[in-house]
Amino acid sequence: MANILVVDDELGIRDLLFEILNDEGHQVELAENAAEARAARQRARPDLVLLDIWMPDTDGVSLLKEWATAGLLSMPVIMMSGHATIDTAVDATRIGAFAFLEKPITLQKLLKAVEQGLARETARRAAASVVPAATSYAAVVTTTGAHALVPPPALVPVVDPGPQSTQKFDLDRPLRDARDGFEKAYFEFHLAMENGSMTRVAEKTGLERTHLYRKLKQLGVDLSRGRRGAV
């Protein structure tokens, strides 16, 4: 699953979060202060961080800002606090926090925030892996001395969650056909990410469930793909 770093100065909370996330199949590393969190961030490069705001040495918002300034905020960070104000939560979000959880944290809110954070990280990494190929325009000097951009071939690799790791689209097609091909891959990706759950896919894509179902049927998407008893 994922490598998650939990940073909290309260032993009881660290142990509780460890048990919950470990039961979900994640690898969990614990830190009780900012110094340990810095070392863990450098050593393990976590996929997601749960970061308490109020800590004795360096508070969580200051550590978040430190990572952001140093270019180390390459993973979703979920802030946690039982005493933070709305302004504090807003400031953390502006710095780069993915979400904010108010203590005491319910199991449902914790797992949902972690799931969404990891999904965003997966999508970010997938997008980063195809950007160079999609934007590989070469600059050449023409006989007049002007610079021109030479586009790459019309086949652009995109992420496909199915048996193939990549899929190629023929961009030399009518717009409607090219758009339908992209939308089909887009929805197949989210169906695979959510194990076929129409409810979660509707939430992720911003579509009403009935509209989503009609759209998938129209595109010819296999609704059973990636489904393991999901609703």
Stockholm file with secondary structure:
# STOCKHOLM 1.0

chainA/1-231         MANILVVDDELGIRDLLFEILNDEGHQVELAENAAEARAARQRARPDLVLLDIWMPDTDGVSLLKEWATAGLLSMPVIMMSGHATIDTAVDATRIGAFAFLEKPITLQKLLKAVEQGLARETARRAAASVVPAATSYAAVVTTTGAHALVPPPALVPVVDPGPQSTQKFDLDRPLRDARDGFEKAYFEFHLAMENGSMTRVAEKTGLERTHLYRKLKQLGVDLSRGRRGAV
#=GR chainA/1-231 SS CCEEEEECSCHHHHHHHHHHHHHTTCEEEEESSHHHHHHHHHHHCCSEEEEESCCSSSCHHHHHHHHHHTTCCCSCEEEEESSCCHHHHHHHHHHTCSEEEESSCCHHHHHHHHHHHHHHHHHHHHHHHHHHHHTCCEEEECTTSCEEEECCCSEEEEECCSSSSEEEEECSSCHHHHHHHHHHHHHHHHHHHTTTCHHHHHHHHTCCHHHHHHHHHHHTCCTTTTCSSCC
#=GC SS_cons         CCEEEEECSCHHHHHHHHHHHHHTTCEEEEESSHHHHHHHHHHHCCSEEEEESCCSSSCHHHHHHHHHHTTCCCSCEEEEESSCCHHHHHHHHHHTCSEEEESSCCHHHHHHHHHHHHHHHHHHHHHHHHHHHHTCCEEEECTTSCEEEECCCSEEEEECCSSSSEEEEECSSCHHHHHHHHHHHHHHHHHHHTTTCHHHHHHHHTCCHHHHHHHHHHHTCCTTTTCSSCC
//
